[in-house]
Amino acid sequence: TEEQVILDSTPSAIDPVAFREFLAKQGLDVSGEPQPAFERDLRNRGIVDEEDGKLLATLYGLLCFGKDPQGFVLTSNAWIDCVAYAGSDRADEVILTGKATGRVNEQVERAMGWIQALGIQERYGPIERTDRSVVPPRALREAIVNAVAHRDYAVLGSKVLLEVFQDRVVITSPGELPNNMRIASVLAGGHPRSRNELIANYLMV
């Protein structure tokens, strides 16, 4: 799915600054000469592709390097919906909502900021007070990254859902298990497989 072209897009939908920053994070020289032609470089890296003689941005290209990632029909729901409840059930009062939009890395950071803004736990020792996040940030980030990277982007109208209850945090990612994996094999420790390898690799850099 991540390699499909977005028919109402063009290569101009890709932010060249974001693209070059990504290359620099990979340790590639983006200032030396000669540099490959911009559109050819985008195509070689799966950010744009050709269809019917036209270069179009791919889903991967828009979600990782797009100027307006949610500005197209097929990507309009590719963001994280955040909801906090007063109790432990969806029927309880909603106390806060939020939208984590933007490129996939921005979605992760905005979702992290949203949940951290809900509050901290105060712990008092013999000398001083310490503050702790309600959910360990490292575990939370890993869960959000996995939900964004491995969701099924072919499921239109659905978003990654981040729900905070009084006693737990639930993250729901649209789609079934990828690549014919079974729940039993996952529980048995079977080999992990990425649904969207390009997006997953992008989020790991």
Secondary structure by P-SEA (a helix, b strand, c coil): cccccccccccccccaaaaaaaaaaacccccccccccaaaaaaaaccccccccbbbbcaaaaacccccccccccccccbbbbbbbccccccccccccccccccaaaaaaaaaaaaaacbbbbbbcccbbbbbccccaaaaaaaaaaaaaccccccccccbbbbbcccbbbbbbcccccccccaaaaaaccbbbbccaaaaaaaac
